[in-house]
Amino acid sequence: MNPVLKHILARKNKSVPISDDHKIGLCLYGGFMNGIRGAGALIAFSEMGLSHVFDEIYTYSAGFPNASYLLADEPQRGLSIYYDDLSGKKFINFWRFWNIADTDYLVNVMETRKFLDVKKILASSTKLYNRLINVKTNQPEYLEVHTAGENNYFKMMKAATSASIVTPGGY
């Protein structure tokens, strides 16, 4: 068995910080289909008792909401957004060429209908990083959500899920 997998499984049903002389990170990529696949994998982690075993989680795009729902202990709710809320024209609408992917709608779903418990995420000891593009330097930066705080969480969510091609203006 892969040694990293052994270390992850040894942390089953535990929460970081864990004194095992290992630092384990998880990377969650973006893209709509990668997001769906990643959300499914996070449900498996949750069901195996591995939701809080990672010291750090690095995310990009759809990986950020997926990781957020994992740390809030609601990965199934996060996955349900893909098939309940993003499958119709409210989110992606090619006839709405000025805003093909409506991230305001997506974030509203997370704030109201599929409530994302930001306080629970921020109470987690896992460091959650969100990769965003700095509009001044046009360079990627990883921002740790604990430093952004509760008031800026959904602003970060909107920025993370916005793609400049389909959501003009950037964030």
C-alpha positions as CSV (number, residue, x, y, z in Angstrom):
1,M,0.0,0.0,0.0
2,N,1.2,3.5,-0.8
3,P,2.8,5.1,2.3
4,V,0.8,8.3,2.0
5,L,-2.4,6.3,1.9
6,K,-1.3,4.4,5.0
7,H,-0.7,7.7,6.8
8,I,-4.1,9.1,5.8
9,L,-5.9,5.9,6.9
10,A,-4.0,6.0,10.2
11,R,-5.7,9.3,10.9
12,K,-9.2,7.9,10.4
13,N,-11.8,9.5,12.7
14,K,-9.3,12.0,14.0
15,S,-9.0,15.7,13.4
16,V,-5.9,17.8,12.9
17,P,-3.7,18.8,14.5
18,I,-2.4,15.2,14.8
19,S,1.0,14.4,16.3
20,D,2.3,11.8,13.8
21,D,5.3,13.7,12.4
22,H,3.5,14.0,9.0
23,K,2.0,16.9,7.2
24,I,-0.7,15.8,4.8
25,G,-2.2,18.0,2.2
26,L,-5.0,17.6,-0.3
27,C,-5.3,19.4,-3.7
28,L,-8.7,20.0,-5.2
29,Y,-8.8,21.3,-8.8
30,G,-11.5,23.1,-10.6
31,G,-13.6,22.9,-13.7
32,F,-17.2,21.9,-13.7
33,M,-16.6,18.1,-14.4
34,N,-13.6,18.0,-12.1
35,G,-15.8,19.6,-9.4
36,I,-18.4,16.9,-9.7
37,R,-15.8,14.2,-9.6
38,G,-14.0,15.8,-6.7
39,A,-17.3,16.2,-4.8
40,G,-18.0,12.5,-5.1
41,A,-14.5,11.7,-3.9
42,L,-15.0,13.9,-0.8
43,I,-18.2,12.1,0.0
44,A,-16.1,8.9,0.1
45,F,-13.6,10.6,2.4
46,S,-16.4,11.7,4.7
47,E,-17.9,8.2,4.8
48,M,-14.5,6.7,5.6
49,G,-14.0,9.1,8.5
50,L,-11.4,11.1,6.7
51,S,-13.0,14.6,6.6
52,H,-10.7,16.3,9.0
53,V,-7.4,14.4,8.6
54,F,-5.7,16.9,6.3
55,D,-3.4,19.5,7.6
56,E,-3.9,21.7,4.6
57,I,-6.3,21.7,1.6
58,Y,-5.3,23.7,-1.5
59,T,-8.2,24.5,-3.9
60,Y,-8.8,26.1,-7.2
61,S,-12.2,27.0,-8.7
62,A,-14.8,24.3,-8.0
63,G,-12.4,22.7,-5.5
64,F,-13.1,25.6,-3.1
65,P,-16.8,25.0,-2.6
66,N,-16.2,21.2,-2.5
67,A,-13.6,21.6,0.3
68,S,-15.8,24.0,2.1
69,Y,-18.7,21.6,2.3
70,L,-16.2,18.8,3.3
71,L,-15.0,20.9,6.3
72,A,-18.5,21.8,7.2
73,D,-19.3,18.1,7.3
74,E,-21.8,18.4,4.5
75,P,-20.1,17.0,1.3
76,Q,-23.4,15.5,0.1
77,R,-25.1,18.9,0.2
78,G,-22.2,20.3,-1.8
79,L,-22.6,17.6,-4.4
80,S,-26.3,18.1,-4.6
81,I,-25.8,21.7,-5.8
82,Y,-24.4,20.3,-9.1
83,Y,-27.5,18.3,-10.0
84,D,-30.2,20.3,-8.2
85,D,-29.1,23.9,-8.8
86,L,-26.6,24.1,-11.6
87,S,-28.2,21.8,-14.2
88,G,-30.7,24.4,-15.5
89,K,-30.4,27.7,-17.2
90,K,-30.3,29.7,-14.0
91,F,-26.5,29.1,-13.7
92,I,-25.2,28.4,-17.2
93,N,-27.1,30.1,-20.0
94,F,-25.3,30.7,-23.3
95,W,-28.0,33.1,-24.4
96,R,-27.0,35.3,-21.5
97,F,-23.7,36.1,-23.3
98,W,-22.8,39.0,-21.0
99,N,-22.8,36.6,-18.0
100,I,-22.9,32.9,-19.2
101,A,-22.1,31.5,-15.7
102,D,-24.1,33.4,-13.0
103,T,-21.8,33.1,-10.0
104,D,-24.2,35.4,-8.0
105,Y,-26.8,32.7,-8.4
106,L,-24.4,30.0,-7.3
107,V,-23.2,31.9,-4.2
108,N,-26.8,32.7,-3.3
109,V,-27.6,29.0,-3.4
110,M,-24.8,28.3,-0.9
111,E,-25.8,31.1,1.4
112,T,-29.5,30.3,1.5
113,R,-30.8,27.1,0.0
114,K,-27.8,24.8,0.5
115,F,-26.6,26.6,3.6
116,L,-22.8,26.5,3.9
117,D,-21.8,26.8,7.6
118,V,-18.8,29.1,7.4
119,K,-18.4,29.3,11.1
120,K,-17.9,25.5,11.2
121,I,-15.3,25.8,8.4
122,L,-13.4,28.5,10.2
123,A,-13.5,26.5,13.4
124,S,-11.7,23.7,11.6
125,S,-8.0,23.3,12.3
126,T,-7.4,22.3,8.6
127,K,-5.9,25.2,6.7
128,L,-8.0,25.9,3.6
129,Y,-6.3,27.7,0.8
130,N,-8.1,29.2,-2.2
131,R,-6.2,30.0,-5.4
132,L,-7.2,33.3,-6.8
133,I,-5.7,35.6,-9.5
134,N,-4.5,38.9,-8.2
135,V,-6.0,41.4,-10.6
136,K,-3.2,43.9,-10.0
137,T,-0.3,41.6,-10.8
138,N,-2.2,39.0,-12.9
139,Q,-0.5,36.3,-10.8
140,P,-2.1,33.5,-8.8
141,E,-2.1,33.7,-5.0
142,Y,-3.2,31.2,-2.4
143,L,-5.3,32.9,0.3
144,E,-5.9,31.1,3.6
145,V,-9.6,31.4,4.5
146,H,-9.0,31.8,8.2
147,T,-7.2,35.1,7.5
148,A,-10.0,36.3,5.3
149,G,-12.7,35.7,7.9
150,E,-16.4,35.1,7.9
151,N,-17.4,38.4,6.4
152,N,-15.3,37.8,3.2
153,Y,-16.0,34.1,2.8
154,F,-18.7,34.3,0.2
155,K,-16.7,37.1,-1.7
156,M,-13.9,34.6,-1.9
157,M,-16.3,31.9,-3.0
158,K,-17.6,34.2,-5.8
159,A,-14.0,35.0,-6.9
160,A,-13.0,31.3,-6.8
161,T,-16.0,30.1,-9.0
162,S,-15.7,33.0,-11.5
163,A,-14.1,32.3,-14.8
164,S,-13.2,35.4,-16.8
165,I,-14.4,33.9,-20.1
166,V,-17.9,33.2,-18.8
167,T,-18.2,35.8,-16.0
168,P,-16.9,39.1,-17.2
169,G,-15.3,41.7,-15.0
170,G,-13.3,39.3,-12.8
171,Y,-12.9,39.6,-9.1
